[in-house]
């Protein structure tokens, strides 16, 4: 979900609110879980889209649309900065209308004052943030510590790291070459010849086959498993926070159980 961003104009030195973005397209109607469970003719792809729609609507209800996480000293001092620049623009206009030594001196004095106040605001903001982060570190509040750092600097952008070739002589930077090198690496690691003898395998104790383990999970089992997820943890590769599943368990679990 795209966030809304404020823009800072270097020519005017003021913050402008984000333009109103058009509303997103409405979600397709959701199928009732009971109806989904009774209709066995639906394909797996259709059920996957149903699950996606349920998760998307639940995310919008629980988390809302993404907001800008990045913080800086400009936003916290928006009103003061606007007042300073308004005064500077007024004196600049007076100097342009009447070029005298008095108007020139007043404008440049205000210009220096604005630069000084902006540096003071930036330094004060950084000191407050540093004290806040240091307090989290002293109290061993690791979650708040990293949350504050991420709010200032934004999350790191994930990228593909370059690799060396199998011979160690060539530096691979192309994504296709990197993927091919990783495939070569895992083939060599996972396809090693086994040194286990058949006699050792025959000496292993034999147990009865539990056919119940081959059954798909039931709805109560899925609900019980999701209820054990701790809220506040980092989302997985699907980028879905655990709070989404804990918010509306019956509807989501019905779709998951149907998909299984």
Secondary structure, DSSP 8 states (H G I E B T S, - for coil): ------EE-TTT--EE----------------HHHHHH-TTS-HHHHHHHHHHHHHHHHHHHT-S-------HHHHTHHHHHHHHHHHHHHHHHHHHS--HHHHHHHHHHHHHHHHHHHHHHHHHHHHHHHHHHHHHHTT-HHHHHHHHHHHH---------EE-TTS--EE-SHHHHHHHHHHHHHHHHT------HHHHHTS------GGGGS---HHHHHHHHHTS-TT----TT---HHHHHHSHHHHHHHHHHH-
